[in-house]
Amino acid sequence: MTILERVEAMLLTHDIAPEHQGDDLTTYISCGMVGCRMLISHTKGMLRVYITLPVYVPDYQRQAVAEAIARINWSLHSGAMELDMTDGELQFRNVLPVMDSEPTDEQIDWVLFWTWSLMGRYANALLDVIVGACEPETAIAKVEAPGLEMVSRGLPN
């Protein structure tokens, strides 16, 4: 089986039916109050997972969202939240290097579901900042206060 066939089989066991989009897989998943698009590709020795929020950040909120993203990215062990400052697209990107070996099912599971979990964890806080309901520091602190260990201590070094 190819890596993407393994990914598809793994998603299907969780009742997630991805669609083929060229050489990639795509599906829609729940991230807090919104549905997000997950794109999975295997190119240039990397298994890449992108999760995009369906909300574009308006010009006047991009600096505040950029601050929120900096606060999120500070404690991550893997991946990065990204904001396209040109059009306001917001996504989380994570990769698993697979250049010279076959990844284990545990590694594939981790890159898929940790990425999804992270976006789900922060999506509502980002939405609060996007609509101006919360300052970035407050929005992120509300998420991290009860369980910072998921990001900072819950993963192996």
Contacts in CASP RR format, 6 or more apart in sequence:
PFRMAT RR
TARGET T0000
AUTHOR 0000-0000-0000
METHOD contacts of the structure
MODEL  1
MTILERVEAMLLTHDIAPEHQGDDLTTYISCGMVGCRMLISHTKGMLRVY
ITLPVYVPDYQRQAVAEAIARINWSLHSGAMELDMTDGELQFRNVLPVMD
SEPTDEQIDWVLFWTWSLMGRYANALLDVIVGACEPETAIAKVEAPGLEM
VSRGLPN
1 9 0 8 1.000
2 42 0 8 1.000
3 42 0 8 1.000
3 47 0 8 1.000
3 98 0 8 1.000
3 102 0 8 1.000
3 103 0 8 1.000
3 108 0 8 1.000
4 23 0 8 1.000
4 24 0 8 1.000
4 25 0 8 1.000
4 40 0 8 1.000
4 41 0 8 1.000
4 42 0 8 1.000
6 105 0 8 1.000
6 108 0 8 1.000
7 18 0 8 1.000
7 25 0 8 1.000
7 40 0 8 1.000
7 47 0 8 1.000
7 108 0 8 1.000
7 112 0 8 1.000
8 18 0 8 1.000
8 25 0 8 1.000
10 105 0 8 1.000
10 108 0 8 1.000
10 109 0 8 1.000
10 112 0 8 1.000
11 17 0 8 1.000
11 18 0 8 1.000
11 25 0 8 1.000
11 27 0 8 1.000
11 112 0 8 1.000
16 27 0 8 1.000
16 29 0 8 1.000
17 27 0 8 1.000
18 25 0 8 1.000
18 26 0 8 1.000
18 27 0 8 1.000
18 38 0 8 1.000
18 40 0 8 1.000
19 25 0 8 1.000
19 26 0 8 1.000
19 27 0 8 1.000
21 39 0 8 1.000
23 41 0 8 1.000
23 42 0 8 1.000
23 43 0 8 1.000
24 39 0 8 1.000
24 40 0 8 1.000
24 41 0 8 1.000
25 39 0 8 1.000
25 40 0 8 1.000
25 41 0 8 1.000
26 37 0 8 1.000
26 38 0 8 1.000
26 39 0 8 1.000
26 40 0 8 1.000
27 37 0 8 1.000
27 38 0 8 1.000
28 35 0 8 1.000
28 36 0 8 1.000
28 37 0 8 1.000
28 38 0 8 1.000
29 35 0 8 1.000
29 36 0 8 1.000
29 37 0 8 1.000
29 38 0 8 1.000
29 51 0 8 1.000
29 116 0 8 1.000
30 36 0 8 1.000
30 120 0 8 1.000
31 51 0 8 1.000
31 53 0 8 1.000
31 116 0 8 1.000
31 119 0 8 1.000
31 120 0 8 1.000
31 123 0 8 1.000
32 120 0 8 1.000
32 123 0 8 1.000
32 124 0 8 1.000
33 123 0 8 1.000
33 124 0 8 1.000
33 127 0 8 1.000
34 53 0 8 1.000
34 54 0 8 1.000
34 55 0 8 1.000
34 123 0 8 1.000
34 127 0 8 1.000
35 54 0 8 1.000
36 51 0 8 1.000
36 52 0 8 1.000
36 53 0 8 1.000
36 54 0 8 1.000
36 119 0 8 1.000
36 120 0 8 1.000
36 123 0 8 1.000
37 51 0 8 1.000
37 52 0 8 1.000
37 54 0 8 1.000
38 49 0 8 1.000
38 50 0 8 1.000
38 51 0 8 1.000
38 115 0 8 1.000
38 116 0 8 1.000
39 48 0 8 1.000
39 49 0 8 1.000
39 50 0 8 1.000
39 51 0 8 1.000
39 52 0 8 1.000
40 47 0 8 1.000
40 48 0 8 1.000
40 49 0 8 1.000
40 50 0 8 1.000
40 112 0 8 1.000
41 47 0 8 1.000
41 48 0 8 1.000
42 48 0 8 1.000
42 98 0 8 1.000
45 97 0 8 1.000
45 98 0 8 1.000
45 99 0 8 1.000
46 95 0 8 1.000
46 96 0 8 1.000
46 97 0 8 1.000
46 98 0 8 1.000
46 99 0 8 1.000
47 95 0 8 1.000
47 96 0 8 1.000
47 98 0 8 1.000
47 103 0 8 1.000
47 108 0 8 1.000
47 111 0 8 1.000
48 93 0 8 1.000
48 94 0 8 1.000
48 95 0 8 1.000
49 93 0 8 1.000
49 94 0 8 1.000
49 95 0 8 1.000
49 96 0 8 1.000
49 111 0 8 1.000
49 112 0 8 1.000
49 115 0 8 1.000
50 91 0 8 1.000
50 92 0 8 1.000
50 93 0 8 1.000
51 91 0 8 1.000
51 92 0 8 1.000
51 115 0 8 1.000
51 116 0 8 1.000
51 119 0 8 1.000
52 89 0 8 1.000
52 90 0 8 1.000
52 91 0 8 1.000
53 90 0 8 1.000
53 91 0 8 1.000
53 119 0 8 1.000
53 123 0 8 1.000
53 126 0 8 1.000
53 127 0 8 1.000
55 90 0 8 1.000
55 127 0 8 1.000
55 130 0 8 1.000
56 87 0 8 1.000
56 88 0 8 1.000
56 89 0 8 1.000
56 90 0 8 1.000
57 65 0 8 1.000
57 83 0 8 1.000
57 88 0 8 1.000
57 89 0 8 1.000
57 90 0 8 1.000
57 130 0 8 1.000
58 88 0 8 1.000
58 130 0 8 1.000
61 129 0 8 1.000
61 130 0 8 1.000
61 131 0 8 1.000
61 132 0 8 1.000
62 83 0 8 1.000
62 85 0 8 1.000
62 88 0 8 1.000
64 129 0 8 1.000
64 132 0 8 1.000
64 135 0 8 1.000
64 136 0 8 1.000
65 83 0 8 1.000
65 90 0 8 1.000
65 126 0 8 1.000
65 129 0 8 1.000
65 130 0 8 1.000
65 136 0 8 1.000
66 83 0 8 1.000
66 85 0 8 1.000
67 136 0 8 1.000
67 137 0 8 1.000
68 125 0 8 1.000
68 126 0 8 1.000
68 129 0 8 1.000
68 136 0 8 1.000
68 139 0 8 1.000
68 140 0 8 1.000
69 81 0 8 1.000
69 82 0 8 1.000
69 83 0 8 1.000
69 126 0 8 1.000
71 136 0 8 1.000
71 137 0 8 1.000
71 140 0 8 1.000
72 81 0 8 1.000
72 122 0 8 1.000
72 140 0 8 1.000
73 80 0 8 1.000
73 81 0 8 1.000
75 144 0 8 1.000
75 148 0 8 1.000
75 151 0 8 1.000
75 152 0 8 1.000
76 118 0 8 1.000
76 151 0 8 1.000
77 151 0 8 1.000
77 155 0 8 1.000
77 157 0 8 1.000
78 94 0 8 1.000
78 111 0 8 1.000
78 114 0 8 1.000
78 155 0 8 1.000
79 92 0 8 1.000
79 93 0 8 1.000
79 94 0 8 1.000
79 95 0 8 1.000
79 115 0 8 1.000
80 92 0 8 1.000
80 93 0 8 1.000
80 94 0 8 1.000
81 90 0 8 1.000
81 91 0 8 1.000
81 92 0 8 1.000
81 122 0 8 1.000
82 90 0 8 1.000
82 91 0 8 1.000
82 92 0 8 1.000
82 93 0 8 1.000
83 89 0 8 1.000
83 90 0 8 1.000
84 90 0 8 1.000
90 126 0 8 1.000
92 115 0 8 1.000
92 118 0 8 1.000
92 119 0 8 1.000
94 111 0 8 1.000
94 114 0 8 1.000
94 115 0 8 1.000
94 118 0 8 1.000
95 111 0 8 1.000
96 103 0 8 1.000
96 107 0 8 1.000
96 108 0 8 1.000
96 110 0 8 1.000
96 111 0 8 1.000
114 155 0 8 1.000
117 150 0 8 1.000
118 151 0 8 1.000
121 143 0 8 1.000
121 150 0 8 1.000
122 140 0 8 1.000
122 143 0 8 1.000
124 143 0 8 1.000
125 134 0 8 1.000
125 139 0 8 1.000
125 140 0 8 1.000
125 142 0 8 1.000
125 143 0 8 1.000
126 139 0 8 1.000
128 134 0 8 1.000
128 139 0 8 1.000
129 135 0 8 1.000
129 136 0 8 1.000
129 139 0 8 1.000
134 142 0 8 1.000
144 151 0 8 1.000
END
